[in-house]
Each structure stands twice: as C-alpha cells, then as structure tokens.
Amino acid sequence: LRVACGSALMTSQPSSRSLVEGYCRWKGTPAYKRSWGDRRASSVRDYLVDLGIDSSRIEILSLGDEQATPDADSTTSGLERKAQFLVLRDS
C-alpha cells in the first residue's frame, strides 16, 4: 500500500525521485545479507516500473543487516526483512 501511495506521489510530481533501501535479518555472511537487501529493493523498483514510473527515477541501496538486531528472535527478524521506500523531492 505504501508503495502504491509513493507511486501516486511520483506520478503527480514528475521531478521527484525515489530511493528504495533493502534490509535483511542478522543471520548469514555479509555478502549473503547484501544480496538479500538488493533483491528486496530491486523487487520494489520493479513494481514501481510496472506501475509506470521511469526506472531512471528510482535508485536502490542494499543496507543488508546494518540496522538489524543481533541474535534477534524470529518475530523481530521477520520485521527486519523489509524494503523502505523514500520519495525524494527536488528543492
């Protein structure tokens, strides 16, 4: 739902850009965690492109587990598997 709202904002403001940050849980090697963050961010970018947003307006960034809770329980780990969508407006 938030991505759809972001898409509407980007459509109504053609000079805006977006940044999609991909995150993952704390388990795994650094390369594994970065790849999961990248896949999550890429999935959101692909969805926005499917909604008609030009891919050149969307940047992705994998943050891997940089903000993950070490040794987190399964509930917390599940919440850390996410992509965060930010709309960047021109000033």
GIRA-V230375 format. One record per backbone hydrogen bond with DSSP energy under -0.5 kcal/mol. NH is the residue of the N-H (numbers start at 0). CO is the residue of the C=O. E is the energy in kcal/mol with one decimal. If there is no record, write none. Layout:
BEGIN
NH&CO&E  NH&CO&E
END
This chain:
BEGIN
4&0&-2.0  5&1&-2.4  6&2&-2.5  7&3&-2.0  8&4&-2.1  9&5&-2.6  10&6&-2.3  11&7&-2.2  12&8&-1.4  15&12&-2.3  16&87&-3.1  17&56&-2.7  18&85&-2.6  19&58&-2.6  20&18&-0.6  20&83&-3.0  21&60&-2.8  22&81&-3.0  23&63&-2.1  32&28&-2.5  33&29&-2.4  34&30&-2.2  35&31&-1.9  36&32&-2.2  37&33&-2.4  38&34&-2.3  39&35&-2.3  40&36&-2.3  41&37&-2.7  42&38&-2.1  43&39&-1.6  44&40&-2.3  45&41&-2.8  46&42&-1.9  47&43&-2.4  48&44&-2.4  49&45&-2.2  50&46&-1.3  51&48&-1.6  52&47&-2.2  56&53&-2.0  57&54&-1.6  58&17&-2.7  58&56&-0.5  60&19&-2.4  62&21&-2.9  62&60&-0.7  63&21&-0.7  65&62&-2.6  67&64&-2.0  69&67&-0.6  71&68&-1.4  76&72&-2.8  77&73&-2.0  78&74&-1.5  79&75&-1.3  80&76&-0.5  80&77&-0.8  81&79&-1.3  83&20&-3.0  85&18&-2.7  85&83&-0.5  87&16&-4.1  87&85&-0.5  88&86&-0.6
END
